[in-house]
Every structure is written in C-alpha cells, then in structure tokens.
C-alpha cells in the first residue's frame, strides 16, 4: 500500500510540473518581453512559418539541442513552442532538468502565436 501511495504522489507531482509549464485556459497569455522565443521544430518546419523573432533549435537533433543549451543562460527567460506541443513539452522538460529556471511551454505554433501575440512569419 505504501508503495502504491508513493507512486501515486510521484505521478501527481510529475503532472503538476508538466502542466505548470503550459499555458492554461484561464490564463492564455504569455508575455514574451525579455524572453528568448525558441522554436524546437526542424529547420524545414521553421522556414514554413515561425513566430517573429524566434530562434530555431531542433530538439530532434539531440546533439545540437544539448550543445545549444550549454550556450544559453539558465537564469534567463525562455518561451518554447513546436508544431503541436509534444516537442515543446519534451524540450521544456529537458531544459528544466538541466537547471533552467524560467521556461514556458507555449505549445504548438498557433497556440504560441495566440498566447504571445507574436506574428507568424515565413522565411
């Protein structure tokens, strides 16, 4: 019984951590002022359309993503997004595990545009 309770508490804490990083329906706005906006999709996806001012760091290229993290300030603010929210959640978790303190998972591209007010641009 104690083991089951411990697993349940651990699972609930994990869910709380993940949902705390994502914008909630009660607060759909994210202020990108002063934050680095990172698109974690592939370069081809980024070229098709991305948030204005975003930088592209492909989370699927783990060597590149890990190397990019070493060049970033872990105390700075970051807004992370992808196509649908899956890769941004993984990248956000990886950044938090690496010691980053201010990381916001903005979800998918359109949700991130809506939440931040940033325009989707191409090129």
ZIVENCOR-V908360 format. One line per field, one symbol per residue. psi: psi as a letter, one per 20 degrees, with the letter a starting at -180 (. if undefined). burial: # if it has 9 or more other ideal C-beta (glycine too) atoms within 8 Angstrom, else .. A space follows every 50 residues. Layout:
# ZIVENCOR-V908360
psi->???
burial->???
This chain:
# ZIVENCOR-V908360
psi->ghggggggggghhghggghhhqqrhimjqpoipiqpppojrqhggghhpr ppiqqpoohhnhgggghhhhiqoiirpqpprbgiighhgggggggghijp imppojbrgghggghhjqqprr.
burial->................##..###......#.#..#######...###..# #..#.####....##..##..#...#.######.#.##########...# .########.###.##.#.#...
